[in-house]
Amino acid sequence: MELQDRETRVRNRHVDFLVNNRAADVLRLRAQIIQYLRQYLLRSNYVEVQTPILAEGAGGAVARPFRTAATEFSDRVISLRIAPELWLKRMVIGGFDRVFEIGPSFRNEGLDLIHNPEFTTCEFYRTYFGLEDLIGMTEDMFAGLADHVKLLVARSFPSLKPASTTIEAPFKRIDFISGLETAIDQQLPNLLLPDANVRVAKILRDRSIAMPSAPTLPKMLDRLSATYLEPQCQTPTFIMHHPECLSPLAKSFLHPDNSQRIAARAELFVNSQELANMYEEENSPFEQRRKFLDQNSHRTGESSSIMDESYLEALEWGLPPTGGFGCGIDRLCMLMSGAQRIGDVLSFGSLRNVVSLRRAVATR
């Protein structure tokens, strides 16, 4: 017996677990995936930590945070974290040379098949670990996880269909700027010049690509990537060396082929969806301040404050050369379980499902 009506399943998730093996098996597999990642890192001598979820500011990414108030600090606005990154790098500054956290973050933004305002990430940081090290570790970890999941599904979760995508190292690589220039058959302007915004906007208009709601240079470059590069990433693929303006927390350097200023960064995509992000961390407080100021110039008023003076002060104590990695657990579980909606890999569905529960009871 199976419960088919989706609305009934969402309102009665406990019943859904009882009568639909697949619904329960997806969550059991999720627990196994998290356990695999945790054990992989612990075996490599990483220390697991928990960092603050509530703070006066939300940093580590550009996103709109949830804001609330605390009884003890009625005169201050408290934010839920949008990423644990800056906290974890403070741990590295404090002498934890291999550190990781698996936990929730919150972004007060859209909700669709692959996005939920409350989500789980795995982030790790390791000193003296470069971009190639990060890529190699990612390939090894995800290929091993894929093999582990296949065994689990065959042995314990027959209701699930293993990921059809082959996850084997080495993964394909696409250079961000060279890949875009090949796709549009045109050279990109120097992205550091004052008129770069205008010239990139013309590239979008000439190709009838819809403008982002706030057409800043980072958002337009991201739109070009989503149009031309991400569709090439059906099998596991790293999009690498993003323009500096897209990666304000990463080390940057001049591209050897086109002299654009780019980041020592890679994003992993599978089935055209971002799965992980990694880069060499900017550890100069002076360069980090410059990059924060540059990012401030692109703000639209929707994102969180990105000039974190306390983090800049922490950098003055000395952050060793460090590589950082972040992965969305929910999307990883979707890939490995074959789930089509992010709500399917969450215990009680997406925020829309959770909010609707009380309303459904109130209208009976």
C-alpha positions in Angstrom: 0.0 0.0 0.0 1.2 3.5 -0.9 -0.1 7.0 -0.2 -0.1 8.7 -3.5 -1.8 12.1 -3.0 1.1 14.6 -2.5 -0.9 17.1 -0.5 -2.0 14.4 1.9 1.5 13.1 2.2 2.9 16.5 3.0 0.2 17.2 5.7 0.7 13.8 7.2 4.4 13.1 6.9 4.3 10.6 9.8 1.7 8.5 7.8 3.8 8.9 4.6 6.7 7.3 6.4 4.5 4.4 7.6 3.1 3.5 4.3 5.7 4.6 1.7 9.0 2.8 2.1 10.7 5.2 -0.3 9.9 8.2 1.8 11.4 6.7 4.9 14.4 5.1 3.0 15.4 8.5 1.6 15.8 9.8 5.1 17.7 6.7 6.3 20.0 7.1 3.3 20.5 10.8 4.2 21.7 9.7 7.7 24.1 7.3 6.1 25.5 10.0 3.8 26.1 12.4 6.6 27.8 9.7 8.6 30.0 8.8 5.7 31.2 12.5 5.3 31.7 12.8 9.0 33.8 9.6 9.2 35.8 10.5 6.1 36.9 13.8 7.7 37.5 12.3 11.2 39.7 9.6 9.6 41.8 12.5 8.1 42.2 14.0 11.5 39.7 16.9 11.1 38.2 18.3 14.3 34.4 18.6 14.3 33.1 21.9 15.8 29.9 23.8 16.3 29.9 27.5 15.6 27.2 30.2 16.3 23.9 30.2 14.5 22.8 33.5 16.0 25.0 36.6 15.8 24.7 40.3 15.3 25.8 40.0 11.7 25.6 37.3 9.0 28.7 36.9 6.9 30.4 34.3 4.8 28.2 34.7 1.7 26.0 37.3 -0.1 22.4 36.5 0.9 19.5 38.0 2.7 19.5 36.8 6.3 16.6 36.0 8.6 16.6 38.6 11.4 15.2 38.4 14.9 15.6 39.9 18.4 17.0 38.6 21.7 15.5 39.4 25.1 19.0 40.1 26.5 19.9 42.5 23.6 16.7 44.3 22.7 18.6 47.2 21.1 20.4 44.9 18.6 19.2 43.1 15.5 20.2 39.4 15.6 20.7 37.4 12.4 20.6 33.7 11.7 23.8 32.6 10.0 23.9 32.3 6.2 27.2 30.3 6.3 29.6 29.1 9.0 32.7 30.1 6.9 34.0 33.1 8.9 33.6 31.4 12.2 35.5 28.3 11.0 38.3 30.4 9.6 38.6 32.1 13.0 39.1 28.5 14.4 41.9 28.0 11.9 43.5 31.3 13.1 43.2 29.9 16.6 45.3 26.9 15.7 42.8 24.3 14.5 44.6 23.3 11.3 41.9 20.9 10.2 38.3 21.7 11.1 34.8 21.0 9.9 31.2 21.5 10.7 28.0 19.8 9.5 25.0 21.9 10.4 22.2 24.2 9.3 22.3 27.7 7.7 19.5 30.0 6.8 18.8 32.4 3.9 15.7 34.4 3.6 15.4 33.9 -0.2 13.4 31.9 -2.7 12.1 28.4 -2.5 11.9 25.9 -5.4 12.7 22.3 -6.3 16.4 22.7 -5.2 16.3 25.6 -2.7 15.0 25.8 0.8 15.5 28.7 3.2 16.8 26.3 5.9 19.5 24.0 4.6 22.4 21.8 5.8 26.0 22.2 4.7 29.3 20.4 5.3 32.2 22.8 5.4 35.9 22.0 6.1 39.1 24.1 6.2 42.7 22.8 6.2 45.9 24.7 6.4 48.5 24.5 3.6 45.9 23.0 1.3 45.7 24.4 -2.2 43.1 24.3 -4.9 44.4 21.1 -6.5 44.4 19.5 -3.1 40.8 20.5 -2.6 39.8 19.1 -6.0 41.6 15.8 -5.4 40.0 15.4 -2.0 36.6 16.2 -3.4 36.9 13.6 -6.2 38.0 11.0 -3.7 35.3 11.7 -1.2 32.4 11.9 -3.7 33.5 8.9 -5.7 33.9 6.9 -2.5 30.5 8.1 -1.3 28.8 7.1 -4.6 30.2 3.5 -4.3 29.1 3.4 -0.7 25.6 4.5 -1.6 25.3 1.8 -4.3 26.1 -0.9 -1.8 23.7 0.5 0.8 20.9 0.7 -1.8 21.4 -2.8 -3.0 21.6 -4.2 0.6 19.2 -2.0 2.6 17.2 0.4 0.5 15.7 -1.5 -2.5 12.9 1.1 -2.8 15.5 3.7 -4.0 17.1 4.1 -7.4 20.8 4.9 -7.2 22.1 8.0 -9.0 22.3 7.3 -12.7 25.2 9.7 -13.1 28.6 8.0 -13.0 30.8 9.6 -10.3 34.4 8.6 -11.1 37.6 10.6 -10.8 39.0 12.6 -12.5 36.1 15.0 -13.0 35.8 17.2 -16.1 37.0 20.8 -15.8 35.9 24.1 -17.5 37.7 27.3 -17.1 35.2 30.1 -16.4 36.4 32.8 -18.6 37.9 30.7 -21.4 34.8 28.5 -21.4 32.5 31.6 -21.7 34.5 33.2 -24.5 34.4 29.9 -26.4 30.6 29.6 -25.9 29.8 33.2 -27.0 32.5 33.4 -29.6 33.6 36.7 -28.2 36.3 38.0 -25.8 35.1 39.3 -22.5 36.1 42.9 -21.6 38.7 43.5 -18.9 36.4 43.0 -15.8 38.4 45.4 -13.7 37.7 48.4 -15.9 34.9 50.9 -14.9 32.8 50.2 -18.0 32.9 46.4 -17.6 29.3 46.4 -16.3 28.1 48.2 -19.4 30.0 46.0 -21.8 28.9 42.7 -20.1 25.3 44.0 -20.1 25.6 44.5 -23.9 26.7 40.8 -24.3 23.5 39.7 -22.5 21.3 42.0 -24.6 22.9 41.0 -27.9 22.0 37.4 -27.1 18.5 38.1 -25.7 19.4 36.8 -22.3 17.1 38.1 -19.6 18.8 40.6 -17.3 19.0 39.7 -13.6 16.7 41.8 -11.4 19.7 43.7 -10.1 22.1 43.8 -13.1 25.4 44.1 -11.2 28.5 42.7 -12.8 28.7 39.6 -10.5 25.0 38.8 -11.2 25.4 39.2 -15.0 28.5 37.0 -15.1 26.6 34.4 -13.0 23.8 34.6 -15.5 26.2 34.0 -18.4 27.6 31.0 -16.5 24.1 29.6 -15.9 23.3 30.0 -19.6 26.4 28.7 -21.2 28.6 26.8 -18.7 26.3 25.0 -16.3 24.4 23.1 -19.0 27.7 21.5 -20.0 28.0 20.0 -16.5 25.8 16.8 -16.7 28.6 14.6 -15.5 30.6 15.8 -12.4 32.4 19.0 -13.6 34.5 21.7 -12.0 33.9 25.2 -13.2 37.1 26.9 -12.2 38.9 30.2 -11.8 35.9 32.5 -11.5 36.4 36.3 -11.9 37.5 37.9 -8.7 34.3 39.9 -8.3 32.4 36.6 -7.9 34.7 35.3 -5.2 35.5 38.0 -2.6 36.7 35.5 0.1 39.1 33.7 -2.2 42.7 34.3 -3.2 43.1 35.8 -6.6 45.7 36.0 -9.3 46.1 37.0 -13.0 44.9 34.4 -15.5 47.9 33.3 -17.5 46.1 33.2 -20.8 43.9 36.4 -20.7 45.3 38.5 -17.8 41.9 38.7 -16.2 41.9 38.8 -12.4 40.5 35.4 -11.3 40.0 33.4 -8.1 41.7 30.2 -7.0 38.3 28.6 -6.9 36.3 25.7 -8.2 32.6 24.9 -8.1 31.4 21.3 -8.6 28.3 20.8 -10.7 26.4 17.5 -11.4 23.3 17.4 -13.6 23.8 21.2 -14.1 23.3 21.8 -10.3 25.9 23.2 -8.0 27.0 20.6 -5.4 30.1 22.0 -3.8 32.3 25.1 -3.7 36.0 25.3 -2.8 38.8 27.8 -2.9 42.1 29.0 -1.4 41.1 31.4 1.3 42.1 35.1 1.1 44.4 35.5 4.2 45.6 39.1 3.7 43.5 41.5 5.8 44.4 44.3 3.4 43.3 42.4 0.3 40.2 41.1 2.1 39.2 44.7 3.0 39.7 45.7 -0.7 37.5 42.8 -1.9 34.8 43.6 0.7 34.8 47.2 -0.5 34.5 46.1 -4.1 31.7 43.7 -3.2 29.9 46.5 -1.3 29.9 48.5 -4.6 27.8 45.7 -6.2 25.3 45.4 -3.3 21.6 45.7 -4.2 20.2 46.4 -0.7 18.9 42.8 -0.4 22.0 41.1 0.9 23.6 41.0 4.3 26.3 43.4 5.4 29.6 42.2 4.0 32.1 44.5 5.8 32.9 42.4 8.8 35.3 44.4 10.8 35.7 41.8 13.5 36.7 39.2 10.9 39.2 41.6 9.3 40.7 42.2 12.8 41.0 38.4 13.3 42.9 38.1 10.0 45.5 40.5 11.4 46.5 37.7 13.8 47.5 35.6 10.8 45.5 33.1 8.8 47.9 30.5 7.4 47.5 29.5 3.7 44.2 27.6 3.9 41.9 25.7 1.6 38.1 25.7 2.3 35.3 23.5 1.0 31.5 23.7 1.3 28.9 21.2 0.1 25.1 21.4 0.3 24.0 18.2 2.1 20.4 18.4 0.8 21.3 18.5 -2.9 23.9 15.7 -2.3 21.2 13.6 -0.8 18.9 14.4 -3.8 21.6 13.2 -6.2 22.4 10.0 -4.3 18.8 9.0 -3.6 17.2 10.1 -7.0 14.9 12.5 -5.2 13.4 15.2 -7.5 12.4 17.8 -4.8 14.5 19.1 -2.0 11.5 18.6 0.3 11.8 14.8 -0.3 15.2 14.7 1.5 14.0 16.8 4.5 12.2 15.2 7.4 9.1 17.4 7.1 9.5 18.8 3.7 10.4 22.3 2.6 9.5 25.5 4.5 6.3 25.8 2.5 5.3 22.4 3.7 6.1 23.1 7.3 4.3 26.5 7.3 1.3 24.9 5.7 0.9 22.3 8.5 -0.5 24.7 11.1 -2.6 26.4 8.6 -4.1 23.1 7.4 -5.0 22.2 11.0 -6.5 25.6 11.7 -8.9 25.5 8.8 -10.4 22.1 9.7 
